[in-house]
């Protein structure tokens, strides 16, 4: 599989075998990090197309063979979770992912997914962030973490808050408001905004969305529903629509 690491069977090597082989290749002072640690900690869903990420102490030198990405950290021992096999703590695994994210949006999506898992908190991330002053995207990360802590559960919800609400001076809606045993993405008095980043809806989910919209109408609330293109491609149009509905009951909204 790798130099000094051999499979003891002739069958296919699965995900668990790949990540364990990478750890064995890297030696005793090595730990899963980045996406691999996040997946093992239940912060993100595993994906077979990702390489295995391993971090070692700064003084060590190891080549990265195909399928493995080796990182080094001078504070390696301080950032380990108290579990076996060794891996980074939840907060540092997320920040590792941020460090290799190509854009702020990609970093924000990672933070939102990890926090939604319930296995890492915004406070944990902020504490870990204080230890990493040179982290990529660091300047943008604090407000993103604050928005996630306030209830934004996805990249699309973060973009709505930034590009529709704040950029256009709209009131701040209530996030994840529980209504009829379900949660509304953004709630304003008399209006609920639903955000869906999926390109296609399965029939059952589509029915549930329509049913929820109908129940909102029966309560006297309007529903505006937006997808990814609406928020990223034409946020001004979305803001205008939100204002038009809010003015029905709040004439002062501009």
Backbone bond lengths (Angstrom), bond angles and torsions (degrees), N, CA, C in turn:
res aa  C-N    CA-C-N  psi(-1)  N-CA   C-N-CA  omega(-1)  CA-C   N-CA-C  phi
1 X - - - 1.460 - - 1.527 111.27 -
2 X 1.322 115.26 -51.54 1.461 122.64 175.04 1.522 106.78 -141.73
3 X 1.330 118.08 165.15 1.469 118.67 175.12 1.529 110.97 -52.30
4 X 1.307 117.53 126.30 1.479 127.61 179.68 1.525 113.20 73.92
5 X 1.327 119.13 1.79 1.465 121.54 179.29 1.526 108.20 -121.66
6 X 1.335 116.00 123.58 1.460 120.78 -175.04 1.526 110.34 -128.03
7 X 1.317 115.96 146.18 1.464 121.26 173.06 1.520 108.90 -83.02
8 X 1.317 116.85 143.65 1.468 121.23 -179.20 1.526 111.76 -98.89
9 X 1.331 116.69 13.57 1.465 120.70 177.59 1.523 108.25 -144.35
10 X 1.304 116.62 168.57 1.465 121.13 -176.56 1.523 112.73 -103.72
11 X 1.318 117.06 2.36 1.461 120.59 -179.42 1.518 111.94 -79.82
12 X 1.322 116.57 178.97 1.467 120.56 178.67 1.528 111.57 -65.72
13 X 1.323 115.52 149.46 1.469 121.71 178.22 1.525 108.08 -94.72
14 X 1.310 116.87 118.33 1.457 121.06 -179.34 1.523 112.49 -84.52
15 X 1.324 114.43 -176.00 1.468 121.23 -178.10 1.522 111.51 -58.26
16 X 1.331 117.16 -49.09 1.466 120.22 -178.45 1.521 111.31 -61.14
17 X 1.322 116.78 -39.46 1.461 119.98 178.45 1.513 112.34 -65.86
18 X 1.328 116.64 -38.86 1.469 120.04 -179.46 1.520 111.91 -64.74
19 X 1.338 116.37 -45.24 1.462 117.33 -175.95 1.532 111.24 -72.19
20 X 1.331 117.46 -32.92 1.460 119.74 177.25 1.527 110.67 -70.20
21 X 1.330 117.22 -39.57 1.462 120.67 177.87 1.524 111.04 -62.26
22 X 1.327 116.87 -38.03 1.462 120.31 178.65 1.522 111.01 -63.87
23 X 1.330 116.09 -40.08 1.461 120.17 179.59 1.526 110.63 -67.02
24 X 1.323 117.23 -41.14 1.468 120.78 177.77 1.524 110.88 -64.38
25 X 1.312 116.80 -39.68 1.465 120.33 178.99 1.527 110.95 -61.49
26 X 1.332 116.43 -40.40 1.464 120.21 -175.52 1.519 112.90 -74.45
27 X 1.331 118.57 -14.11 1.454 119.82 174.48 1.512 113.96 96.89
28 X 1.352 116.68 -178.74 1.471 120.83 -173.06 1.523 113.90 -65.71
29 X 1.322 118.38 -36.25 1.464 120.73 178.89 1.528 109.25 -94.62
30 X 1.308 115.66 73.44 1.462 121.86 -179.53 1.518 108.53 -151.54
31 X 1.322 116.16 152.51 1.467 120.65 -179.10 1.520 109.53 -148.13
32 X 1.327 115.84 146.22 1.461 119.11 171.63 1.524 109.18 -61.39
33 X 1.313 116.15 143.40 1.461 120.75 -179.59 1.528 109.54 -144.99
34 X 1.328 116.14 -176.91 1.450 122.17 175.37 1.540 111.21 51.31
35 X 1.329 116.99 -135.67 1.467 120.81 -177.52 1.523 112.14 -61.36
36 X 1.329 117.11 -37.54 1.464 119.56 -176.62 1.524 110.97 -63.76
37 X 1.331 117.07 -46.43 1.464 119.92 177.39 1.525 110.76 -64.28
38 X 1.333 116.58 -41.64 1.464 119.95 -179.74 1.529 111.24 -61.17
39 X 1.330 116.21 -40.05 1.464 119.80 178.01 1.523 111.14 -66.20
40 X 1.319 116.80 -42.92 1.463 120.41 -178.27 1.524 112.36 -68.91
41 X 1.307 117.17 -25.76 1.462 121.39 178.84 1.526 112.42 -89.36
42 X 1.321 117.31 0.18 1.456 120.73 179.24 1.509 114.52 79.06
43 X 1.336 117.32 18.40 1.457 121.44 -179.75 1.521 112.07 -85.36
44 X 1.321 116.69 -28.07 1.461 122.56 -177.88 1.518 109.27 -141.08
45 X 1.316 115.50 155.93 1.456 120.45 178.13 1.530 110.01 -76.50
46 X 1.335 118.14 134.71 1.473 120.70 178.99 1.524 111.61 -64.02
47 X 1.334 114.35 146.57 1.466 120.87 174.91 1.518 108.75 -134.95
48 X 1.331 116.15 128.26 1.461 120.92 -176.45 1.523 113.03 -69.06
49 X 1.328 117.61 -20.89 1.462 119.25 -176.04 1.528 113.20 -83.74
50 X 1.321 117.61 -2.78 1.464 119.53 178.36 1.521 110.57 -86.10
51 X 1.335 117.84 148.05 1.462 119.43 170.49 1.522 109.99 -70.75
52 X 1.306 116.52 169.48 1.464 121.49 175.54 1.524 107.68 -90.93
53 X 1.324 116.09 128.34 1.466 121.46 -179.33 1.526 109.60 -101.09
54 X 1.318 115.10 129.78 1.462 122.07 179.41 1.521 107.98 -134.05
55 X 1.322 116.68 137.93 1.467 121.16 176.53 1.521 109.28 -117.91
56 X 1.328 114.80 139.75 1.464 122.33 -178.72 1.524 108.96 -126.44
57 X 1.342 118.27 164.67 1.465 120.14 176.51 1.530 111.37 -60.00
58 X 1.322 115.34 153.44 1.464 120.86 -173.34 1.526 113.00 -60.58
59 X 1.331 118.07 -32.07 1.463 119.88 -174.46 1.524 112.99 -76.09
60 X 1.323 118.17 -13.92 1.460 120.77 -177.78 1.530 111.21 -85.29
61 X 1.313 115.59 154.26 1.462 121.56 178.46 1.530 108.68 -131.15
62 X 1.327 116.99 118.37 1.462 122.23 179.21 1.528 108.03 -138.97
63 X 1.306 116.62 136.71 1.458 121.11 174.89 1.533 109.86 -73.34
64 X 1.323 116.17 147.51 1.466 121.10 176.68 1.525 109.29 -94.32
65 X 1.332 118.36 105.80 1.464 119.91 177.61 1.525 110.29 -73.95
66 X 1.319 118.64 169.36 1.469 120.51 178.17 1.529 111.59 -54.97
67 X 1.318 115.44 132.58 1.456 120.35 178.09 1.509 115.05 91.14
68 X 1.329 117.58 -5.68 1.467 121.49 179.14 1.527 108.82 -128.29
69 X 1.321 116.15 135.98 1.464 121.68 174.69 1.523 107.51 -115.48
70 X 1.323 115.91 118.13 1.469 121.74 -178.68 1.523 109.51 -98.93
71 X 1.329 116.58 128.76 1.465 122.58 173.29 1.527 108.45 -118.76
72 X 1.324 115.44 157.93 1.462 120.58 178.20 1.525 109.34 -122.27
73 X 1.336 115.93 148.52 1.463 121.24 -176.54 1.522 108.83 -145.82
74 X 1.322 116.18 126.31 1.468 119.43 -179.48 1.528 111.50 -70.63
75 X 1.331 117.87 -20.72 1.467 121.11 177.26 1.534 110.35 -109.21
76 X 1.295 115.12 38.30 1.465 121.68 -175.16 1.526 112.02 -53.70
77 X 1.333 117.60 -50.34 1.467 121.55 -174.33 1.525 112.06 -65.95
78 X 1.336 117.65 -30.71 1.464 120.95 -177.07 1.528 112.54 -74.09
79 X 1.316 117.46 -14.63 1.458 120.64 -171.88 1.526 112.81 -113.30
80 X 1.329 115.89 23.29 1.457 121.08 -179.96 1.524 111.26 -94.78
81 X 1.315 116.43 140.75 1.461 121.11 171.84 1.524 109.18 -77.70
82 X 1.310 116.45 153.30 1.468 121.09 -178.24 1.523 110.20 -85.79
83 X 1.329 116.22 60.81 1.464 122.05 -179.72 1.523 108.73 -141.59
84 X 1.309 115.79 167.97 1.459 121.88 176.94 1.530 108.39 -133.06
85 X 1.330 117.43 139.82 1.469 130.56 -3.66 1.530 111.66 -61.11
86 X 1.339 116.72 157.76 1.460 120.45 -174.36 1.526 113.18 -64.11
87 X 1.312 114.73 141.32 1.465 121.68 177.42 1.517 108.78 -155.93
88 X 1.298 117.01 164.67 1.464 121.67 178.79 1.530 109.84 -69.84
89 X 1.329 115.71 160.54 1.457 119.58 172.44 1.524 109.06 -65.44
90 X 1.320 116.09 162.89 1.461 120.01 -178.45 1.524 111.54 -58.41
91 X 1.325 116.92 -47.57 1.465 119.89 -177.10 1.520 111.65 -63.13
92 X 1.322 117.23 -43.61 1.462 119.12 -178.30 1.522 111.65 -73.58
93 X 1.330 117.86 -29.01 1.467 119.56 174.09 1.530 110.34 -62.48
94 X 1.333 116.44 -42.38 1.466 120.05 178.44 1.526 110.67 -64.38
95 X 1.324 116.97 -44.41 1.465 119.73 179.34 1.521 111.30 -66.80
96 X 1.331 117.35 -30.58 1.466 119.77 172.77 1.529 110.31 -59.79
97 X 1.327 115.81 -44.05 1.463 120.07 178.92 1.524 110.41 -63.41
98 X 1.324 116.45 -41.72 1.465 120.37 176.32 1.525 110.50 -57.00
99 X 1.327 116.12 -41.46 1.466 121.07 -176.55 1.522 112.74 -62.99
100 X 1.328 117.92 -28.55 1.470 120.16 -179.65 1.528 111.69 -103.95
101 X 1.332 117.59 6.49 1.465 120.92 178.34 1.520 110.03 -73.57
102 X 1.312 116.17 137.40 1.463 120.65 -176.30 1.521 112.93 -77.00
103 X 1.319 117.35 -20.58 1.460 120.89 -177.09 1.519 109.81 -145.23
104 X 1.328 115.21 165.25 1.463 120.14 176.12 1.527 110.07 -63.95
105 X 1.326 116.98 -37.64 1.467 119.80 178.20 1.525 111.17 -60.48
106 X 1.323 116.98 -42.96 1.466 119.91 179.39 1.521 110.50 -64.84
107 X 1.327 116.70 -39.60 1.462 120.45 177.16 1.526 110.83 -64.70
108 X 1.330 116.49 -42.07 1.464 120.69 179.72 1.521 111.36 -63.23
109 X 1.330 116.56 -40.15 1.464 120.19 178.93 1.522 111.07 -62.37
110 X 1.327 116.69 -39.08 1.467 120.72 179.03 1.525 110.88 -65.11
111 X 1.322 116.75 -43.91 1.465 120.85 179.43 1.528 110.41 -62.94
112 X 1.333 116.21 -44.89 1.464 119.88 -178.93 1.524 111.39 -63.02
113 X 1.335 116.89 -44.99 1.466 120.06 -179.59 1.526 111.10 -63.18
114 X 1.327 116.54 -42.51 1.464 119.86 -178.30 1.526 111.41 -65.69
115 X 1.326 117.38 -44.89 1.461 120.04 -178.91 1.522 111.49 -67.61
116 X 1.331 117.16 -33.64 1.456 119.77 179.54 1.524 111.63 -67.16
117 X 1.329 116.96 -22.34 1.468 120.00 177.92 1.524 112.03 -66.99
118 X 1.338 117.14 -20.71 1.455 121.36 -178.05 1.515 114.07 79.53
119 X 1.335 117.46 5.83 1.462 121.27 -176.89 1.524 113.34 -101.84
120 X 1.310 116.54 -2.36 1.459 121.01 174.40 1.523 106.81 -148.30
121 X 1.320 116.42 144.02 1.464 120.52 -176.71 1.518 110.84 -108.99
122 X 1.320 115.07 163.99 1.458 119.90 175.56 1.525 110.62 -60.98
123 X 1.334 116.87 -37.91 1.471 119.91 178.51 1.523 111.13 -62.38
124 X 1.341 116.69 -40.00 1.469 120.14 177.37 1.527 110.68 -61.10
125 X 1.327 116.11 -44.16 1.465 120.13 -178.43 1.522 111.51 -65.84
126 X 1.322 116.99 -41.26 1.465 119.75 179.90 1.522 111.12 -65.71
127 X 1.335 117.14 -39.07 1.469 120.18 177.93 1.520 110.60 -64.27
128 X 1.328 116.95 -42.82 1.464 120.12 178.28 1.521 111.15 -67.37
129 X 1.320 116.18 -35.06 1.469 120.50 179.82 1.522 111.28 -62.80
130 X 1.323 116.87 -35.11 1.467 120.59 177.95 1.524 111.96 -61.58
131 X 1.334 117.24 -25.01 1.463 121.30 -179.63 1.528 112.87 -85.10
132 X 1.333 116.53 -6.36 1.465 119.51 -173.12 1.529 110.42 -128.73
133 X 1.332 116.81 72.10 1.465 120.77 -174.66 1.523 114.51 -66.13
134 X 1.324 118.05 -17.84 1.462 120.28 -177.46 1.529 112.46 -105.40
135 X 1.306 117.22 14.84 1.462 121.45 -177.68 1.527 110.96 -64.20
136 X 1.325 115.34 137.94 1.460 120.55 176.13 1.528 110.13 -62.47
137 X 1.321 117.50 141.96 1.469 124.89 -179.53 1.531 112.31 66.75
138 X 1.326 117.80 13.77 1.464 120.07 -174.33 1.528 112.14 -59.33
139 X 1.337 116.47 -40.86 1.454 119.74 -177.45 1.522 113.58 -61.97
140 X 1.314 116.57 -30.26 1.467 120.73 -179.77 1.517 112.88 -89.60
141 X 1.320 117.06 -11.77 1.462 119.94 -168.08 1.525 113.58 -78.05
142 X 1.321 118.20 -36.77 1.470 119.32 -176.94 1.529 112.50 -59.39
143 X 1.338 119.50 -50.51 1.469 117.36 178.06 1.523 113.12 -63.59
144 X 1.337 117.44 -31.12 1.465 120.18 177.15 1.523 110.15 -64.79
145 X 1.328 116.44 -46.00 1.466 120.38 178.85 1.529 110.40 -62.04
146 X 1.333 116.71 -39.64 1.464 120.23 178.55 1.526 111.00 -62.88
147 X 1.330 116.81 -40.80 1.463 120.17 179.15 1.524 111.17 -66.47
148 X 1.317 116.89 -39.31 1.465 120.31 177.49 1.524 109.91 -64.06
149 X 1.327 116.48 -41.81 1.465 120.43 178.46 1.526 111.30 -62.75
150 X 1.343 115.99 -29.94 1.464 120.23 -179.58 1.524 112.68 -80.95
151 X 1.344 117.20 -5.01 1.458 119.02 173.53 1.506 117.12 124.14
152 X 1.337 119.04 -1.94 1.464 120.16 177.03 1.527 108.67 -75.70
153 X 1.331 116.70 122.03 1.457 121.31 -170.42 1.520 114.54 -105.33
154 X 1.320 117.95 -1.06 1.460 119.29 -177.81 1.515 109.24 -151.65
155 X 1.332 115.31 167.94 1.460 119.84 177.33 1.523 110.62 -61.45
156 X 1.327 117.37 -39.22 1.461 119.70 -179.85 1.525 111.06 -63.41
157 X 1.323 117.52 -39.63 1.463 120.41 177.63 1.527 110.95 -66.47
158 X 1.322 117.05 -37.53 1.464 120.26 176.37 1.522 110.94 -64.55
159 X 1.340 116.55 -41.99 1.464 120.08 179.36 1.535 110.79 -66.38
160 X 1.313 117.62 -37.22 1.458 120.07 176.87 1.526 110.18 -61.64
161 X 1.325 116.08 -46.38 1.462 119.73 -178.71 1.526 111.17 -61.82
162 X 1.329 116.58 -40.65 1.464 120.55 -177.28 1.528 112.53 -78.42
163 X 1.351 115.93 -50.32 1.463 120.13 -168.35 1.525 114.08 -90.24
164 X 1.324 116.75 -22.08 1.463 119.49 179.42 1.528 110.42 -103.79
165 X 1.322 117.04 -58.97 1.468 119.70 -176.66 1.526 112.48 -66.48
166 X 1.324 116.41 -62.97 1.466 119.26 -171.76 1.518 112.69 -68.79
167 X 1.324 116.25 -44.85 1.461 119.51 -175.29 1.515 111.85 -64.57
168 X 1.321 117.36 -26.04 1.462 120.31 -177.88 1.529 112.34 -108.82
169 X 1.332 116.78 8.79 1.453 120.41 175.46 1.516 114.65 67.66
170 X 1.326 117.31 29.59 1.468 120.33 179.08 1.525 110.78 -78.57
171 X 1.328 116.91 158.70 1.466 118.79 173.21 1.527 110.05 -60.57
172 X 1.313 116.30 153.62 1.463 120.58 177.55 1.521 109.22 -83.22
173 X 1.321 115.46 118.97 1.455 119.63 179.81 1.518 112.03 -77.25
174 X 1.318 115.06 162.90 1.467 121.34 176.40 1.522 109.26 -82.12
175 X 1.323 116.36 129.33 1.460 120.45 -177.32 1.529 111.53 -91.61
176 X 1.343 114.39 142.90 1.472 122.29 172.67 1.530 111.87 52.03
177 X 1.313 115.84 49.32 1.465 121.03 178.38 1.524 109.07 -77.56
178 X 1.323 116.43 128.93 1.461 121.42 -178.30 1.526 110.11 -80.98
179 X 1.335 115.54 122.39 1.459 122.09 176.84 1.521 107.78 -139.00
180 X 1.323 117.62 125.47 1.473 121.65 178.74 1.525 111.56 52.91
181 X 1.320 116.89 42.60 1.469 123.15 177.02 1.532 112.99 66.60
182 X 1.324 117.74 15.41 1.458 122.38 174.52 1.518 108.47 -127.75
183 X 1.328 115.74 169.50 1.456 119.71 -176.23 1.524 110.29 -117.06
184 X 1.323 115.11 133.42 1.457 121.77 176.03 1.521 108.65 -91.63
185 X 1.337 116.91 132.63 1.465 120.02 -177.63 1.524 111.36 -59.03
186 X 1.333 116.90 -52.49 1.470 121.56 179.63 1.528 107.76 -138.17
187 X 1.329 115.96 128.28 1.463 120.07 -178.85 1.521 110.20 -121.77
188 X 1.336 115.06 131.44 1.462 123.33 169.14 1.529 106.62 -121.58
189 X 1.315 118.83 156.10 1.464 119.25 176.20 1.529 110.86 -55.27
190 X 1.317 115.68 117.53 1.455 120.63 179.81 1.513 115.61 85.51
191 X 1.330 117.81 -0.05 1.470 120.33 -177.49 1.518 110.31 -149.45
192 X 1.325 115.23 134.50 1.455 119.16 169.57 1.531 108.81 -121.01
193 X 1.332 115.15 138.21 1.461 122.37 -179.96 1.518 108.02 -110.93
194 X 1.318 116.26 125.29 1.459 121.86 178.33 1.525 108.87 -111.03
195 X 1.319 115.89 133.92 1.463 122.17 -176.52 1.515 109.06 -119.00
196 X 1.314 116.50 129.43 1.464 120.81 -177.51 1.513 109.22 -136.49
197 X 1.341 116.24 113.06 1.452 121.39 -178.26 1.502 114.33 -86.27
198 X 1.330 118.15 -1.42 1.463 120.15 -179.24 1.519 110.28 -77.09
199 X 1.339 115.68 143.11 1.456 119.92 178.96 1.525 111.13 -73.73
200 X 1.322 117.08 -31.45 1.461 120.84 -178.11 1.524 108.61 -136.40
201 X 1.312 115.17 146.15 1.458 120.67 177.42 1.520 109.41 -105.91
202 X 1.322 116.30 135.07 1.459 118.78 172.99 1.525 107.56 -70.79
203 X 1.334 117.99 151.92 1.471 120.10 -174.47 1.522 113.90 -53.67
204 X 1.345 117.61 -42.80 1.467 119.12 -177.57 1.526 110.74 -64.68
205 X 1.338 117.31 -41.90 1.458 119.95 179.41 1.520 110.47 -66.09
206 X 1.338 115.86 -39.04 1.463 119.55 177.97 1.524 110.07 -61.10
207 X 1.327 116.95 -42.26 1.461 120.20 178.61 1.519 110.60 -62.65
208 X 1.331 116.72 -42.81 1.468 120.01 179.81 1.522 110.55 -61.47
209 X 1.341 117.32 -40.83 1.460 120.42 179.72 1.523 110.98 -63.58
210 X 1.330 116.58 -44.70 1.458 119.91 179.30 1.527 110.79 -63.87
211 X 1.323 116.77 -40.98 1.460 120.80 178.76 1.522 110.73 -62.85
212 X 1.333 116.77 -41.18 1.461 120.02 179.08 1.526 110.38 -65.43
213 X 1.339 116.85 -40.36 1.461 120.36 177.74 1.525 110.43 -62.02
214 X 1.323 116.59 -41.37 1.465 120.11 -179.84 1.526 111.32 -64.03
215 X 1.325 116.15 -41.29 1.464 119.07 179.65 1.526 111.18 -67.09
216 X 1.325 116.74 -33.76 1.465 120.06 176.05 1.526 110.23 -64.68
217 X 1.325 116.66 -39.91 1.461 120.58 177.94 1.523 110.81 -62.24
218 X 1.330 116.47 -40.81 1.467 120.40 178.37 1.524 111.56 -63.88
219 X 1.330 117.13 -28.34 1.474 120.48 176.78 1.522 111.47 -83.46
220 X 1.316 117.23 -0.93 1.451 120.31 -178.69 1.513 113.73 83.79
221 X 1.328 116.77 18.73 1.465 121.16 -179.79 1.525 109.81 -109.22
222 X 1.312 115.97 140.50 1.460 120.87 173.86 1.523 109.16 -85.87
223 X 1.333 116.17 155.24 1.460 121.24 176.48 1.521 109.11 -126.01
224 X 1.313 116.09 128.55 1.463 121.98 170.80 1.518 106.80 -113.53
225 X 1.322 116.09 132.06 1.465 121.11 -176.40 1.530 108.61 -122.21
226 X 1.348 115.48 128.19 1.463 120.42 -177.20 1.522 111.03 -128.18
227 X 1.318 115.02 148.47 1.454 122.00 174.23 1.516 111.03 -108.12
228 X 1.329 114.68 -173.85 1.463 120.69 -175.61 1.523 112.12 -59.19
229 X 1.329 117.79 -46.23 1.461 120.12 -177.26 1.521 111.35 -64.52
230 X 1.331 117.27 -37.33 1.464 119.96 -179.58 1.524 111.52 -59.07
231 X 1.327 116.26 -43.76 1.466 120.40 -174.11 1.522 111.71 -81.86
232 X 1.316 117.46 -37.55 1.467 119.66 -177.76 1.520 112.62 -88.11
233 X 1.341 117.35 -28.13 1.460 120.15 -175.74 1.509 114.75 -98.81
234 X 1.323 117.73 -28.36 1.464 120.17 -178.60 1.527 110.80 -145.94
235 X 1.331 117.20 60.16 1.471 120.54 -178.31 1.521 112.94 -63.81
236 X 1.343 117.20 -29.47 1.465 119.46 -179.75 1.525 110.62 -65.66
237 X 1.329 116.66 -39.37 1.464 119.86 177.81 1.528 110.74 -62.78
238 X 1.335 115.80 -41.75 1.460 119.42 178.31 1.523 110.65 -62.33
239 X 1.332 116.96 -42.72 1.465 120.86 -179.88 1.524 111.03 -61.85
240 X 1.330 116.79 -41.97 1.467 120.62 178.99 1.523 110.57 -61.25
241 X 1.321 117.00 -42.74 1.462 120.40 -179.98 1.522 111.72 -64.77
242 X 1.327 116.46 -42.18 1.466 119.92 178.62 1.528 110.21 -61.43
243 X 1.330 116.60 -45.03 1.465 120.69 179.73 1.526 110.69 -61.16
244 X 1.327 116.85 -42.81 1.466 119.87 -178.76 1.526 111.68 -59.76
245 X 1.320 117.10 -39.83 1.466 119.84 179.16 1.528 110.56 -72.44
246 X 1.331 117.10 -43.41 1.465 119.86 -178.06 1.520 111.69 -62.81
247 X 1.321 117.54 -32.44 1.465 120.56 -178.42 1.525 112.95 -66.54
248 X 1.317 117.14 -16.68 1.462 119.10 178.37 1.521 111.26 -62.04
249 X 1.331 115.98 -35.58 1.468 120.27 -179.20 1.524 112.60 -115.99
250 X 1.346 116.39 -12.93 1.464 120.90 -178.70 1.528 108.55 -132.77
251 X 1.325 118.58 80.19 1.467 121.62 -174.20 1.527 114.02 -59.58
252 X 1.335 117.63 -20.69 1.458 120.55 -176.80 1.521 112.90 -77.66
253 X 1.335 118.47 -13.57 1.465 121.07 -177.72 1.518 109.35 -66.92
254 X 1.331 116.35 132.88 1.471 120.73 -179.59 1.510 110.53 -124.25
